[in-house]
């Protein structure tokens, strides 16, 4: 990237898998993101951000960007160069942070893929290689998201193949707070790190009231250039750089919390399917 007068080396603190659902209190979501990110990176010059992982039925980035979703006493500023979009958020006296677009897609193989910096909706249920190709064609970064039980057996082999092919086409991995604290780093995640693949962390909140408070609680810390006129492209360029050091910090959930949350989610989906 061109490093002009508005560009500087900064410490980034990023929740790489954030959600906003309609059942959330928007003001609480914003305040929680700001406070939780600051609890991880407290430097006054640090750059804080959340990357959304929106399902096909969610459009919160567009709603915030257009002003349809707003809250009193919170200032937002849209930033765009026609390719990369960002929203700068200032919550009262809290440290400001950016919201970047992103989409979460469930593939034919029932694996979760995220498109970082992706605004366009991509259909679910397509083969994983087609999904990843569509993400790249839209100028976004493809990410394999960790999900409980989904990295085993046949699907584990698919992920390993994607990791082994990474040299030809960059791919990323996202760990989440839904990996219980008692569960060690999965072997495929260790394998990916050993191959030089960047592993970021995200909160991955669930669609229940009060879950908005965990936004920003599990995040990644890294160093790189920050252009205040194009923060999304700044981060994309950092992630595509050949060598970056990432520290994943913050809080993951207990095993009990994860199991209860997933049972609640399954029951909610069963009820909605009968409506």
Secondary structure, DSSP 8 states (H G I E B T S, - for coil): ----TTEEEEEEEEEEEE---TTS-HHHHHHHHHHHHHHH---TT-EEEEEE-B-TT--HHHHHHHTSS--TTEEEEEEE-SS-EEEEEEETTS--EEEE-EEEEE-TTS-EEEEET--S---SSS-HHHHHHHHHHTT-EEEEE--TTTTSHHHHHHHHHHHHTTTTS--EEEEETTS-TTS---HHHHHHHHTT--EEEE----SSTTGGGGTTSEEEEEEEEEETT-HHHHHHHHHHSS----EEEE----HHHHHHHHHHHHHHHHHHHH-
